[in-house]
Amino acid sequence: PTPPPVPPTATLVPQPTQEYIVRSGDTLFRIAVRFKTTIRNLVSLNPLIRNPNIIYVGQRLNVPTEAGQIIPTATSAPTTSGAALVPTTAQQGGGTNVVGYGFDYGIEAYLVDQDVSALTGEITALNIGWVKQIVNWRDFEPVQGQIDFGTLDTIVDTLNGAGVNILLTVTTAPAWARTNTEESGPPDDFTAYGTFISALASRYAGKVQAYEIWNEPNLRREWNSTTHPISAASYSQLLNIAYAAVKGGDSNALVISAGLAPTGFNDGVNAVNDRQYLRDLYASGLANLSDAVGAHPLGWANPPDSVCCTAPVGVETHYQDPTFFFRNTLEDYRQIIVAANDGSTAIWVTKFGWGSSEDTVPPSQNNIFFSYTSLGEQAIYDPRGFELGAELGFVGPMFLNNLNGCQASMGAESCYYSLLGPNGPRPVFDAITGLNTDQPAPDVTEEAVTLPGEVPTQETVIDPAVPTLETMPLPMEITPEVTPDS
């Protein structure tokens, strides 16, 4: 007998999508209605949405596309830096390819003179793959030729035993190496730095994966010298010596150029604008002197997805320049890198984060922006910074500032950023813990978030007043202070 015909089976066709940029007043419910879909479908199309009740002005979402439908984008979101990101080509090294490492989660920890074992336990609880430890050269070689490795041995061996990758940021010359000992600064003879970092690379070969060469050399307080002016040309000489020294000690270790301080100040004495400094570094040969470009895209109190120069709600200062915005800094740096035909080189975010003074001492007037961010907002902004870095596609490991600044008594500013607050873990600790797991990140509770209105759950959303982090102009006087105090 003739077998019965087999009924046709459906073939799943990927759902066509377009990009939609979140505007002021949007909620996932409203966007779902606009595009004749559901919140659940929007979440499935945008796996980086951790909490469907929180979206951001300027955030880019995938939405279903109907035939003939045109999504307005020209006026729905501001440009981030005055120009669109330059697409890379294969000839430019489209995509990023830092040797051995792509995007990953990291944190800066203060482990010197602390309980290294206990803090390593906190780090592993966070599911963090990388740790940054600042190595102040002056503290480890106070007498020339006598390096005290004991403290670093404990730190490196403990982290290494826990399977955590290590970035050492080596900075701050000892007094014996400098003519001018005011503030922090480089040695008069750069080869002295090369000798020190060569000793580190040789001793910790196979244990330390990367070295960042100096910290924020575009600021006078970090590069105070009567021998070497604040300039990319001076720093590139140090970087050249350090690159050879590190590779000579451990050929597999990576060399990361110094994260620059985002600043619009540019007098050449107190500071050099970081964008111009990076351009000058490329003119001095940066592409051949490092394996990745370090960056410190701080956000002050501006949400991660916001861009210059409209004040977000509740932000009264530190919003008038692109250097105050996390996203602007990353995208500006990317354009400079691509323009230098170095598009295959990733940006390593060696310092970022949002601080809050809600549970500790009030900030100074220069750092008043710490008072604008609540602990609940910190628990939203820090994870979103990681997510945005992953979305951009040109970012390598990112190091959140910081784990334990309050406990380590590193000063008020470090405490504002710290995941471990003066009274124990802050809400941001649990929010970060959920990022690098298969489990969803814990929702931030109403008690932790200082936003108006009740935030409904996904199941109960009915065209509500779910808060988006909107932007609106606020008057203020512009002050010359554009970088946080040390």
KEMIMAR-285397 format. One record per residue (C-alpha): residue number from 1; x, y, z. Coordinates in nm, 4 decimals, decimal comma. Each point is the difference from the previous one (the first is absolute). Example, Ala and Ser with C-alpha at 12.3 -4.5 7.8 and 13.67 -1.06 7.14 Angstrom:
// residues 2
SITE pos       c1       c2       c3
SITE   1   1,2300  -0,4500   0,7800
SITE   2   0,1370   0,3440  -0,0660
This chain:
// residues 486
SITE pos       c1       c2       c3
SITE   1   0,0000   0,0000   0,0000
SITE   2   0,1036   0,3542  -0,0613
SITE   3   0,1215   0,1581   0,3246
SITE   4  -0,1984   0,2998   0,1150
SITE   5   0,1521   0,3333  -0,0912
SITE   6   0,2245   0,1509   0,2594
SITE   7  -0,1432   0,3290   0,1172
SITE   8   0,2308   0,2940  -0,0598
SITE   9   0,1995   0,1152   0,2990
SITE  10   0,0533   0,3610   0,0894
SITE  11   0,3469   0,1463  -0,0459
SITE  12   0,1015   0,2476   0,2642
SITE  13   0,1108   0,3240  -0,1608
SITE  14   0,2042   0,2413   0,2094
SITE  15  -0,2126   0,2956   0,0986
SITE  16   0,1019   0,3098  -0,1970
SITE  17   0,1010   0,2868   0,2254
SITE  18   0,1125   0,3579  -0,0125
SITE  19   0,1731   0,2176   0,2531
SITE  20  -0,2083   0,2321   0,2130
SITE  21   0,1522   0,2669   0,2236
SITE  22  -0,1811   0,0579   0,3280
SITE  23  -0,1450   0,3476   0,0378
SITE  24  -0,1142   0,2042   0,2972
SITE  25  -0,3246  -0,1444   0,1368
SITE  26   0,0455  -0,3474  -0,1502
SITE  27  -0,0709  -0,3199   0,1913
SITE  28   0,0241  -0,3558  -0,1304
SITE  29  -0,3803  -0,0137   0,0115
SITE  30  -0,0356   0,3068  -0,2202
SITE  31   0,2638  -0,1243  -0,2419
SITE  32  -0,1727  -0,3399  -0,0165
SITE  33  -0,3339   0,1640  -0,0828
SITE  34   0,1616   0,2210  -0,2635
SITE  35   0,1496  -0,2972  -0,1817
SITE  36  -0,2923  -0,2405   0,0569
SITE  37   0,1954  -0,2427   0,2126
SITE  38   0,0367  -0,1002   0,3647
SITE  39   0,2374   0,0857   0,2801
SITE  40   0,1075  -0,3649   0,0113
SITE  41   0,0949   0,0112  -0,3700
SITE  42   0,1956   0,3229   0,0447
SITE  43   0,1941  -0,1557   0,2861
SITE  44   0,0756  -0,3065  -0,2136
SITE  45   0,1275   0,2234  -0,2816
SITE  46   0,2163   0,1955   0,2463
SITE  47   0,1680  -0,2513   0,2326
SITE  48   0,2025   0,2724   0,1739
SITE  49  -0,3187   0,1403   0,1560
SITE  50   0,0321  -0,1230   0,3581
SITE  51  -0,2998   0,1814   0,1451
SITE  52  -0,2930   0,0706  -0,2366
SITE  53  -0,1106   0,2862   0,2228
SITE  54   0,3161   0,2034  -0,0621
SITE  55   0,1084   0,1352  -0,3369
SITE  56   0,2088   0,3040  -0,0842
SITE  57  -0,0329   0,3007  -0,2262
SITE  58   0,2379  -0,0646  -0,2898
SITE  59   0,0014  -0,3794   0,0516
SITE  60  -0,0066  -0,1968  -0,3265
SITE  61  -0,2581  -0,2795  -0,0215
SITE  62  -0,0849  -0,2605  -0,2618
SITE  63  -0,3700   0,0211  -0,0897
SITE  64  -0,2151  -0,1925  -0,2502
SITE  65  -0,0211   0,1506  -0,3460
SITE  66  -0,3133   0,0037  -0,2144
SITE  67   0,0101   0,0400  -0,3782
SITE  68   0,0268   0,3629  -0,0925
SITE  69   0,0491   0,1111   0,3582
SITE  70   0,2615   0,2680   0,0549
SITE  71   0,1372   0,0611   0,3447
SITE  72   0,0870   0,3640   0,0639
SITE  73   0,3557   0,0315   0,1228
SITE  74   0,1295   0,3292  -0,1337
SITE  75  -0,1689   0,2060   0,2700
SITE  76  -0,0735  -0,2624   0,2638
SITE  77   0,3444  -0,0057   0,1569
SITE  78   0,2894   0,2412   0,0227
SITE  79   0,3252  -0,0686  -0,1732
SITE  80   0,2615  -0,1135   0,2422
SITE  81   0,3033   0,1950  -0,1054
SITE  82  -0,1008   0,2192  -0,2884
SITE  83   0,0544  -0,2767  -0,2562
SITE  84  -0,1063  -0,3563  -0,0569
SITE  85   0,2359  -0,2794   0,0923
SITE  86   0,2272  -0,0846  -0,2895
SITE  87  -0,0681  -0,3556  -0,1240
SITE  88   0,3124  -0,2084  -0,0227
SITE  89   0,0941  -0,2081  -0,2993
SITE  90   0,2058  -0,3144  -0,0308
SITE  91   0,2908   0,2157  -0,1110
SITE  92  -0,0354   0,2057   0,3173
SITE  93  -0,0183  -0,3119   0,2103
SITE  94  -0,3768   0,0171   0,0497
SITE  95  -0,0876  -0,1432   0,3374
SITE  96   0,2532  -0,0238   0,2770
SITE  97   0,2705  -0,2543   0,0521
SITE  98   0,2067   0,0530   0,3116
SITE  99   0,2256  -0,3003   0,0432
SITE 100  -0,1768  -0,2669   0,2003
SITE 101  -0,2704   0,2080   0,1747
SITE 102  -0,3350   0,1473  -0,0993
SITE 103  -0,2665   0,1693   0,2074
SITE 104  -0,0056  -0,1101   0,3627
SITE 105  -0,1061   0,1168   0,3448
SITE 106   0,2623   0,1436   0,2306
SITE 107   0,0310   0,2055   0,3153
SITE 108   0,2631   0,2135   0,1669
SITE 109   0,0839  -0,1205   0,3510
SITE 110   0,2186   0,1513   0,2689
SITE 111   0,1862  -0,3046   0,1276
SITE 112   0,3166   0,1530   0,1451
SITE 113  -0,0063  -0,0240   0,3817
SITE 114  -0,3417  -0,1696  -0,0129
SITE 115  -0,1310  -0,3526   0,0615
SITE 116   0,0804  -0,1300  -0,3471
SITE 117  -0,1619  -0,3388   0,0530
SITE 118  -0,3310   0,1458   0,1208
SITE 119  -0,0132   0,2565  -0,2796
SITE 120   0,0811  -0,2667  -0,2584
SITE 121  -0,3058  -0,1814   0,1331
SITE 122  -0,2100   0,3118  -0,0664
SITE 123   0,1452   0,0196  -0,3510
SITE 124  -0,0864  -0,3611  -0,0824
SITE 125  -0,3513   0,0570   0,1401
SITE 126  -0,0389   0,2785  -0,2573
SITE 127   0,0780  -0,2427  -0,2869
SITE 128   0,2687   0,2434  -0,1160
SITE 129   0,2668  -0,1167  -0,2432
SITE 130   0,2588   0,2765   0,0496
SITE 131   0,1434   0,2053   0,2856
SITE 132   0,1934   0,3236  -0,0291
SITE 133   0,2584   0,0754   0,2677
SITE 134   0,1796   0,3339   0,0041
SITE 135   0,3721  -0,0362   0,0635
SITE 136   0,1403   0,3264   0,1321
SITE 137   0,3655  -0,0445  -0,0883
SITE 138   0,1091   0,2368   0,2795
SITE 139  -0,1456  -0,2387   0,2608
SITE 140   0,1717  -0,3114  -0,1318
SITE 141   0,3472   0,1406  -0,0743
SITE 142   0,0537   0,2855   0,2471
SITE 143   0,3748  -0,0652  -0,0245
SITE 144   0,1461  -0,0452  -0,3461
SITE 145   0,0675  -0,3646  -0,0784
SITE 146  -0,1837  -0,1327   0,3075
SITE 147  -0,3425  -0,1179  -0,1200
SITE 148  -0,2358  -0,1352   0,2649
SITE 149  -0,1850  -0,2796  -0,1779
SITE 150  -0,1587  -0,1518   0,3108
SITE 151  -0,3353   0,1798  -0,0122
SITE 152  -0,0376  -0,0416  -0,3757
SITE 153   0,0942  -0,3686   0,0196
SITE 154  -0,2920  -0,0611   0,2354
SITE 155  -0,2428   0,1964  -0,2177
SITE 156   0,1056  -0,1589  -0,3283
SITE 157   0,0159  -0,3554   0,1359
SITE 158  -0,3400   0,0246   0,1705
SITE 159  -0,1765   0,1422  -0,3049
SITE 160   0,1801  -0,2404  -0,2287
SITE 161  -0,1066  -0,2909   0,2177
SITE 162  -0,3618   0,1133  -0,0294
SITE 163   0,0219  -0,0030  -0,3803
SITE 164  -0,0318   0,3778  -0,0324
SITE 165   0,1865   0,1914  -0,2710
SITE 166   0,2122   0,2902   0,1220
SITE 167   0,0687   0,3496  -0,1328
SITE 168   0,2720   0,1929   0,1814
SITE 169  -0,0074   0,3771  -0,0450
SITE 170   0,3576   0,1118   0,0678
SITE 171   0,0332   0,3686   0,0823
SITE 172   0,1499   0,2665   0,2313
SITE 173   0,3796   0,0192   0,0110
SITE 174   0,1885  -0,0073   0,3321
SITE 175   0,1721   0,3111   0,1340
SITE 176   0,3475  -0,1269  -0,0861
SITE 177  -0,0922  -0,0074  -0,3709
SITE 178  -0,1369   0,3561  -0,0199
SITE 179   0,1379   0,3512   0,0257
SITE 180  -0,3432   0,1434   0,0753
SITE 181  -0,1835  -0,1994   0,2666
SITE 182  -0,3218   0,2024   0,0079
SITE 183  -0,3157  -0,2033  -0,0630
SITE 184   0,0525  -0,3158  -0,2100
SITE 185   0,2173  -0,0139  -0,3057
SITE 186   0,2319  -0,1949  -0,2278
SITE 187   0,3710  -0,0656   0,0576
SITE 188   0,2546   0,2362  -0,1491
SITE 189   0,1542  -0,3016  -0,1751
SITE 190  -0,2671  -0,2178  -0,1605
SITE 191   0,2324  -0,3004  -0,0051
SITE 192  -0,0362  -0,0232   0,3789
SITE 193  -0,3696  -0,0715  -0,0530
SITE 194   0,0928  -0,2562  -0,2641
SITE 195   0,2261  -0,1770   0,2487
SITE 196  -0,2779  -0,0172   0,2613
SITE 197  -0,2749  -0,1232  -0,2300
SITE 198   0,2378  -0,2500  -0,1604
SITE 199   0,0572  -0,1470   0,3462
SITE 200  -0,3766  -0,0302   0,0501
SITE 201  -0,0588  -0,1625  -0,3386
SITE 202   0,2804  -0,2502   0,0509
SITE 203  -0,1043  -0,0932   0,3540
SITE 204  -0,3697  -0,0378  -0,0856
SITE 205   0,0324  -0,1529  -0,3465
SITE 206  -0,3041  -0,2185  -0,0614
SITE 207  -0,1784   0,1415   0,3050
SITE 208  -0,0659   0,3624  -0,0965
SITE 209  -0,1740   0,0302  -0,3340
SITE 210   0,0281   0,3740  -0,0687
SITE 211   0,1763   0,3208   0,1051
SITE 212  -0,1423   0,3509  -0,0276
SITE 213   0,2769   0,2534  -0,0445
SITE 214  -0,0676   0,2890   0,2375
SITE 215  -0,3241   0,1626   0,1123
SITE 216  -0,1539   0,3114  -0,1578
SITE 217   0,3224   0,1614  -0,1268
SITE 218  -0,2017   0,2850  -0,1529
SITE 219  -0,0430   0,1520   0,3489
SITE 220   0,2646   0,1987   0,1869
SITE 221  -0,0790  -0,1745   0,3289
SITE 222   0,1005  -0,3328  -0,1605
SITE 223   0,2830   0,1306  -0,2240
SITE 224   0,1667   0,2783   0,1979
SITE 225   0,3529   0,0295  -0,1324
SITE 226   0,2602   0,2663  -0,0641
SITE 227   0,1645  -0,2306  -0,2556
SITE 228  -0,2911  -0,1291  -0,2048
SITE 229  -0,2911   0,2307  -0,0910
SITE 230  -0,3600  -0,1197  -0,0030
SITE 231  -0,0185  -0,1199  -0,3567
SITE 232  -0,0671  -0,3071  -0,2086
SITE 233   0,3522   0,0263  -0,1392
SITE 234   0,1506  -0,0350   0,3498
SITE 235  -0,2281  -0,2839   0,1020
SITE 236   0,0574  -0,1903  -0,3238
SITE 237   0,3731  -0,0129   0,0836
SITE 238  -0,0830  -0,1658   0,3325
SITE 239  -0,2461  -0,2352  -0,1704
SITE 240   0,2586  -0,1013  -0,2576
SITE 241   0,2490  -0,0987   0,2734
SITE 242  -0,2681  -0,1736   0,2057
SITE 243  -0,1315  -0,2008  -0,2961
SITE 244   0,3426  -0,1472  -0,0691
SITE 245   0,0596  -0,0628   0,3713
SITE 246  -0,3277  -0,1883   0,0508
SITE 247   0,0376  -0,2095  -0,3119
SITE 248   0,3575  -0,0809   0,0967
SITE 249  -0,1177  -0,1298   0,3362
SITE 250  -0,3131  -0,1795  -0,1216
SITE 251  -0,0673  -0,0136  -0,3721
SITE 252  -0,3608  -0,1064   0,0602
SITE 253  -0,0901   0,2917   0,2269
SITE 254  -0,1970   0,2838  -0,1570
SITE 255   0,0913   0,3670   0,0191
SITE 256  -0,2873   0,2467   0,0372
SITE 257   0,0479   0,3712  -0,0501
SITE 258  -0,0925   0,2176   0,2965
SITE 259  -0,3639   0,0780   0,0579
SITE 260  -0,0337   0,3750  -0,0475
SITE 261  -0,2043   0,2295   0,2219
SITE 262  -0,3014   0,1281  -0,1956
SITE 263   0,0385   0,3763   0,0162
SITE 264  -0,0897   0,3022  -0,2056
SITE 265   0,2756   0,1976   0,1730
SITE 266   0,2884   0,0531  -0,2398
SITE 267   0,2561   0,2534   0,1186
SITE 268   0,2967  -0,2348  -0,0454
SITE 269   0,1133   0,0687   0,3565
SITE 270  -0,2709  -0,1414   0,2223
SITE 271  -0,1615  -0,2283  -0,2565
SITE 272  -0,0253  -0,0927  -0,3647
SITE 273  -0,3355  -0,0868  -0,1525
SITE 274  -0,0140  -0,3779  -0,0207
SITE 275  -0,1342  -0,0114  -0,3573
SITE 276   0,2837   0,2188  -0,1250
SITE 277   0,2499  -0,1952   0,2087
SITE 278  -0,1141  -0,3266  -0,1610
SITE 279   0,0330   0,1502  -0,3492
SITE 280   0,3493   0,1184   0,0895
SITE 281   0,0853  -0,3468   0,1329
SITE 282  -0,0861  -0,1502  -0,3365
SITE 283   0,2137   0,2643  -0,1679
SITE 284   0,2816  -0,1188   0,2296
SITE 285  -0,0397  -0,3635  -0,1034
SITE 286  -0,2511  -0,1427   0,2486
SITE 287  -0,1116  -0,2734  -0,2412
SITE 288   0,3433  -0,1631   0,0333
SITE 289   0,0483   0,0621   0,3717
SITE 290  -0,2926  -0,1798   0,1655
SITE 291  -0,2340  -0,2967  -0,0398
SITE 292  -0,3123   0,1941   0,0989
SITE 293  -0,1079   0,3557   0,0754
SITE 294  -0,0820   0,0767   0,3626
SITE 295  -0,2965   0,2243   0,0808
SITE 296  -0,1735   0,1476   0,3045
SITE 297  -0,3500   0,0851  -0,1305
SITE 298  -0,1456   0,1335   0,3229
SITE 299  -0,3659   0,0993   0,0025
SITE 300  -0,0075   0,2439   0,2929
SITE 301  -0,3792  -0,0121   0,0740
SITE 302  -0,1133  -0,0377  -0,3623
SITE 303  -0,1666  -0,3361  -0,0819
SITE 304   0,2034  -0,2373  -0,2202
SITE 305  -0,2121   0,0439  -0,3130
SITE 306  -0,0318   0,3775   0,0273
SITE 307   0,2048   0,2279  -0,2228
SITE 308   0,1116   0,3603   0,0077
SITE 309  -0,1148   0,2572   0,0758
SITE 310  -0,3484   0,0034   0,1527
SITE 311  -0,0255  -0,0412   0,3762
SITE 312  -0,1679  -0,3272   0,1034
SITE 313  -0,2676   0,0252   0,2682
SITE 314   0,1549   0,0853   0,3352
SITE 315   0,3408   0,0932  -0,1459
SITE 316   0,0870   0,3641   0,0622
SITE 317   0,3711   0,0145  -0,0883
SITE 318   0,2594  -0,1952  -0,1992
SITE 319  -0,2039  -0,0532  -0,3163
SITE 320   0,1097   0,2828  -0,2319
SITE 321   0,2829  -0,1789  -0,1803
SITE 322   0,0366  -0,3413  -0,1719
SITE 323   0,2766  -0,0904   0,2465
SITE 324  -0,2698  -0,0349   0,2696
SITE 325  -0,1774  -0,2832  -0,1845
SITE 326   0,0967  -0,3679   0,0019
SITE 327  -0,1325  -0,0716  -0,3470
SITE 328   0,1421   0,3132  -0,1604
SITE 329   0,3484  -0,0836   0,1226
SITE 330  -0,0089  -0,3566  -0,1318
SITE 331  -0,1372   0,1002  -0,3383
SITE 332   0,2360   0,2961  -0,0354
SITE 333   0,2969  -0,2254   0,0732
SITE 334  -0,1224  -0,2562  -0,2513
SITE 335  -0,0184   0,2634  -0,2719
SITE 336   0,3550   0,1135   0,0753
SITE 337   0,1244  -0,3605  -0,0078
SITE 338  -0,1684  -0,0763  -0,3311
SITE 339   0,1201   0,3293  -0,1506
SITE 340   0,3534  -0,1137   0,0868
SITE 341  -0,0572  -0,3237  -0,1972
SITE 342   0,0258  -0,2006   0,3211
SITE 343  -0,3554  -0,1324  -0,0025
SITE 344   0,0951  -0,3515   0,1098
SITE 345   0,1249   0,1285   0,3357
SITE 346  -0,2451  -0,0194   0,2886
SITE 347  -0,0646   0,2536   0,2715
SITE 348   0,0668  -0,1391   0,3460
SITE 349  -0,2148   0,1901   0,2481
SITE 350   0,2417   0,0007   0,2917
SITE 351  -0,2220   0,2206   0,2156
SITE 352  -0,3706   0,0850  -0,0100
SITE 353  -0,2961   0,0211   0,2316
SITE 354  -0,2549   0,2204   0,1714
SITE 355   0,0403   0,1041   0,3625
SITE 356  -0,2536   0,0886   0,2665
SITE 357   0,0372   0,1902   0,3271
SITE 358  -0,3433  -0,1071   0,1253
SITE 359   0,1318  -0,2169   0,2860
SITE 360   0,3168   0,1876   0,0922
SITE 361   0,1478   0,3472   0,0397
SITE 362  -0,1173   0,2736  -0,2389
SITE 363   0,2357   0,0878  -0,2860
SITE 364   0,1992   0,3154  -0,0476
SITE 365  -0,1469   0,2682  -0,2240
SITE 366   0,2316  -0,1034  -0,2841
SITE 367  -0,1350  -0,3552   0,0290
SITE 368  -0,3622   0,0937   0,0646
SITE 369  -0,1095  -0,2329  -0,2807
SITE 370   0,0387  -0,2975   0,2358
SITE 371  -0,3044   0,1308   0,1892
SITE 372  -0,2183  -0,0174  -0,3126
SITE 373   0,0214  -0,3811  -0,0282
SITE 374  -0,1887  -0,2218   0,2454
SITE 375   0,1148  -0,3458   0,1000
SITE 376  -0,2853  -0,1410  -0,2052
SITE 377   0,1083   0,1929  -0,3071
SITE 378   0,3570  -0,1181   0,0529
SITE 379  -0,1364  -0,3557  -0,0065
SITE 380  -0,1554   0,0767  -0,3398
SITE 381   0,2794   0,2022  -0,1574
SITE 382   0,2987  -0,2251   0,0776
SITE 383  -0,1523  -0,3172  -0,1543
SITE 384  -0,1266   0,1992  -0,2956
SITE 385   0,3523   0,1328  -0,0564
SITE 386   0,1218  -0,3582  -0,0361
SITE 387  -0,2887  -0,0857  -0,2311
SITE 388   0,0605   0,3008  -0,2195
SITE 389   0,3686  -0,0835  -0,0268
SITE 390  -0,0924  -0,3487  -0,1192
SITE 391  -0,2524   0,1396  -0,2489
SITE 392   0,2437   0,2435  -0,1600
SITE 393   0,2209  -0,2829  -0,1227
SITE 394   0,3356   0,1758   0,0225
SITE 395   0,0548  -0,0251   0,3754
SITE 396   0,2226  -0,2569   0,1708
SITE 397   0,0044  -0,0656   0,3761
SITE 398  -0,1695   0,2668   0,2127
SITE 399   0,1090   0,0807   0,3548
SITE 400  -0,2631   0,1425   0,2311
SITE 401   0,1165   0,2528   0,2577
SITE 402   0,0088  -0,1578   0,2626
SITE 403  -0,0485  -0,2898   0,2434
SITE 404   0,1095   0,1261   0,3402
SITE 405   0,0947   0,3670   0,0060
SITE 406  -0,1926   0,0592   0,3234
SITE 407   0,1596  -0,2884   0,1892
SITE 408   0,3483   0,0848  -0,1241
SITE 409  -0,0356   0,3636   0,1113
SITE 410   0,1018   0,1276  -0,3421
SITE 411  -0,1833   0,3300   0,0422
SITE 412  -0,3544   0,1227  -0,0455
SITE 413   0,0006  -0,0182  -0,3794
SITE 414   0,1039  -0,3652  -0,0088
SITE 415  -0,2638  -0,0782   0,2619
SITE 416  -0,2733   0,1585  -0,2124
SITE 417   0,0763  -0,2437  -0,2820
SITE 418   0,0526  -0,3062   0,2211
SITE 419  -0,2223  -0,3085  -0,0285
SITE 420   0,0664  -0,0715   0,3664
SITE 421  -0,1338   0,3050   0,1785
SITE 422   0,0683   0,1277   0,3496
SITE 423  -0,2861  -0,2144   0,1300
SITE 424   0,0579  -0,3118  -0,2110
SITE 425  -0,0786  -0,0967  -0,3599
SITE 426  -0,1969   0,2589  -0,1931
SITE 427  -0,2894  -0,0899  -0,2355
SITE 428   0,2442   0,0213  -0,2913
SITE 429   0,1899  -0,3036   0,1342
SITE 430  -0,2909  -0,2358  -0,0662
SITE 431  -0,0755   0,1728  -0,3304
SITE 432   0,3533  -0,0672  -0,1234
SITE 433  -0,0085  -0,3582   0,1311
SITE 434  -0,2893  -0,0812  -0,2316
SITE 435   0,1663   0,1336  -0,3153
SITE 436   0,2424  -0,2800  -0,0827
SITE 437  -0,2242  -0,2980   0,0772
SITE 438  -0,2783  -0,1898  -0,1691
SITE 439  -0,2395   0,1297   0,2645
SITE 440  -0,1757   0,3343  -0,0434
SITE 441   0,1414   0,2884   0,1963
SITE 442  -0,1984   0,0818   0,3129
SITE 443  -0,2480   0,2822  -0,0458
SITE 444   0,0763   0,3214   0,1797
SITE 445  -0,2671   0,0486   0,2644
SITE 446  -0,2166   0,3072   0,0333
SITE 447   0,1688   0,0753   0,3301
SITE 448   0,3355   0,0196  -0,1743
SITE 449  -0,1085   0,2122  -0,2959
SITE 450  -0,0810   0,3662   0,0538
SITE 451  -0,2260   0,0317  -0,3013
SITE 452  -0,3620   0,1195   0,0172
SITE 453  -0,3004  -0,2281  -0,0303
SITE 454  -0,0633  -0,3683   0,0455
SITE 455   0,2048  -0,2258  -0,2282
SITE 456  -0,2259  -0,2880  -0,1114
SITE 457   0,1143  -0,3484  -0,0884
SITE 458   0,0092  -0,1259  -0,3566
SITE 459  -0,3234  -0,1924   0,0546
SITE 460  -0,1914   0,3054   0,1261
SITE 461   0,1176   0,2696  -0,2389
SITE 462  -0,2951   0,2095  -0,1206
SITE 463   0,1086   0,3167  -0,1776
SITE 464   0,1450   0,1144   0,3298
SITE 465   0,2176   0,2758   0,1282
SITE 466   0,3063  -0,2232  -0,0176
SITE 467   0,2940   0,2361   0,0325
SITE 468   0,2505   0,0395  -0,2776
SITE 469   0,3185   0,1910   0,0705
SITE 470  -0,1092   0,3062  -0,1908
SITE 471   0,1915   0,3135  -0,0865
SITE 472  -0,0964   0,3614   0,0583
SITE 473   0,2019   0,3209   0,0145
SITE 474   0,0900   0,1348   0,3414
SITE 475   0,1692   0,3373   0,0527
SITE 476   0,3385   0,0179   0,1649
SITE 477   0,3272   0,1851   0,0057
SITE 478   0,2850  -0,1741  -0,1781
SITE 479   0,3003  -0,0560   0,2212
SITE 480   0,3540  -0,0735  -0,1238
SITE 481   0,0179  -0,3224   0,2054
SITE 482  -0,0463  -0,2811  -0,2485
SITE 483   0,1691  -0,2954   0,1634
SITE 484  -0,0748  -0,1558   0,3375
SITE 485   0,2370   0,0754   0,2832
SITE 486   0,2599  -0,2623   0,0814
